[in-house]
Amino acid sequence: MQNEVLKAINERRSIRAYTPDRLTDEQTNILVRAALEAPSAVNRQPYHFTFVQSAETLSAFRNEAARLLKAQRPDMPEDFDILRGAPCVCFVFADTENTWSPIDTGIAVENMALAAHSIGLGSVILGMPRAVFEANAETWKPRLECPEGYEFCVAIAFGVPAGTKEAHPVREGLVSFID
């Protein structure tokens, strides 16, 4: 059986190239609703979402990330962009006092990824921005309006896809059934 949700799960890809087109207010509002409608343990909602479309802020973040990654991995290409050229990135911060925050933020990010696909946008979930926060949280947490007591958890980039890719192969042995 194939319904719209299963179709979106099946067709969604991690997009790593975008057109420079800015997201519309309507598109952004859909992504925000998808994030906020995600379930969370005991409905604590232990996350904060910062949507960034400022070209200046994204460029500064990209440049700092490139500098840090190049220092850690000299083989890293000079033009490597951890934000993949996306015109919009949502940085997700998690309440450090809540045990379930990482799981709850993951659910919200997957909601946004599927919502983005459903409205013709591409997305890619990003963990690499963590390096920037580990090196320079005192600059980036306030700049990205991270609440007190929260830490960076994950980011997700959005934009109009400039290409796509084939589905990833699935390894054998990932599922067991016990009757």
C-alpha positions in Angstrom: 0.0 0.0 0.0 1.4 3.4 -1.0 -0.1 6.6 0.5 1.3 10.2 0.4 3.4 9.8 3.6 5.0 6.5 2.5 5.6 8.0 -0.9 7.4 11.0 0.7 9.5 8.7 2.9 10.4 6.6 -0.2 11.2 9.5 -2.5 13.0 11.9 -0.1 16.7 12.3 -0.6 19.4 14.2 1.2 20.0 17.1 -1.2 23.5 18.7 -1.2 23.1 21.3 -3.9 20.6 24.2 -4.0 19.6 27.1 -6.2 20.1 30.5 -4.4 16.4 31.1 -4.2 15.2 32.3 -0.8 12.4 30.3 0.9 9.1 32.1 0.9 7.3 32.9 4.1 4.7 30.2 3.3 7.4 27.6 2.9 9.2 28.6 6.1 5.9 28.6 8.0 5.2 25.1 6.8 8.6 23.9 8.1 8.0 25.7 11.4 4.6 24.0 11.8 6.1 20.6 11.0 8.8 21.1 13.7 6.4 22.3 16.3 3.9 19.5 15.6 6.5 16.8 16.3 5.8 14.7 19.3 8.1 14.9 22.3 8.5 12.9 25.5 5.9 14.0 28.1 5.2 16.9 25.6 8.2 18.8 27.1 9.1 20.2 23.7 12.8 20.5 24.8 14.1 22.3 21.6 14.5 25.6 20.1 14.6 26.2 16.3 16.5 29.1 14.7 15.8 29.5 11.0 18.5 31.5 9.3 18.1 33.0 5.8 20.5 35.8 6.3 23.2 35.4 3.6 25.7 37.3 5.9 25.1 35.0 8.9 25.2 31.8 6.8 28.4 33.0 5.0 30.1 33.7 8.3 29.1 30.3 9.7 30.4 28.6 6.5 33.7 30.4 6.6 34.3 29.6 10.3 33.4 25.9 9.6 35.7 25.8 6.6 38.6 27.2 8.7 38.0 24.7 11.5 37.6 21.7 9.3 40.7 22.6 7.2 42.7 22.8 10.5 41.4 19.4 11.6 41.5 17.7 8.2 44.2 19.2 5.9 42.8 17.0 3.0 39.5 18.9 3.1 38.8 20.8 -0.1 39.2 24.6 0.3 35.6 25.1 -1.1 33.9 22.5 1.1 30.7 24.0 2.4 29.1 22.2 5.4 25.8 24.0 4.7 25.9 22.8 1.1 25.0 26.2 -0.3 21.6 26.1 1.2 19.8 29.5 1.4 18.1 28.4 4.6 19.4 26.5 7.6 17.5 25.6 10.8 19.8 25.2 13.8 18.2 23.1 16.5 19.2 23.5 20.1 18.3 21.0 22.8 17.6 21.5 26.5 20.6 20.0 28.3 18.5 19.1 31.4 16.1 16.8 29.4 17.3 13.2 28.8 15.1 12.8 25.7 16.1 16.1 23.9 18.3 14.4 21.3 15.5 12.0 20.3 12.8 14.7 20.4 14.9 17.0 18.2 15.6 14.1 15.8 11.9 13.5 15.4 11.2 17.2 14.8 14.0 17.4 12.2 12.6 14.4 10.3 9.2 16.0 10.3 10.8 19.1 8.7 12.7 17.0 6.1 9.5 15.2 5.0 7.5 18.5 5.0 10.2 20.1 2.9 10.0 17.2 0.4 6.2 17.5 0.3 6.3 21.1 -0.9 9.1 20.6 -3.4 12.1 21.7 -1.3 15.2 19.7 -0.7 16.9 19.2 2.6 19.9 17.6 4.2 20.3 16.9 7.9 23.6 18.2 9.2 25.7 17.1 12.2 29.0 18.8 11.2 28.1 22.2 12.4 28.8 20.8 15.9 32.5 21.5 15.3 31.7 25.3 15.1 29.8 25.2 18.4 32.5 23.1 20.1 35.1 25.6 19.0 33.2 28.9 19.4 29.9 28.5 21.2 30.4 31.9 22.9 30.0 33.6 19.6 27.5 31.4 17.8 25.0 30.5 20.6 24.0 34.2 21.1 24.2 35.0 17.4 21.7 32.2 16.7 19.6 32.9 19.7 20.2 29.7 21.6 18.4 29.8 24.9 20.2 29.5 28.2 20.7 25.9 29.2 20.5 24.6 25.6 23.2 23.3 23.3 23.5 22.7 19.6 22.0 19.3 18.6 21.6 19.2 14.9 20.9 21.4 11.9 18.9 20.9 8.7 19.5 22.8 5.4 16.7 23.7 3.0 16.3 25.0 -0.5 15.2 24.4 -4.0 17.1 21.4 -5.2 19.7 22.0 -7.9 19.9 18.2 -8.5 19.0 14.9 -6.9 20.6 11.5 -6.4 19.6 7.9 -6.4 18.3 6.1 -3.3 21.0 4.9 -1.0 21.6 1.1 -0.9 20.3 -0.6 2.2 22.8 -3.0 4.0 21.7 -6.5 4.7 21.0 -7.6 8.3 19.5 -4.4 9.6 16.2 -5.9 10.7 15.3 -8.9 12.9 11.9 -10.3 13.6 11.0 -12.2 16.7 7.6 -13.9 16.7 
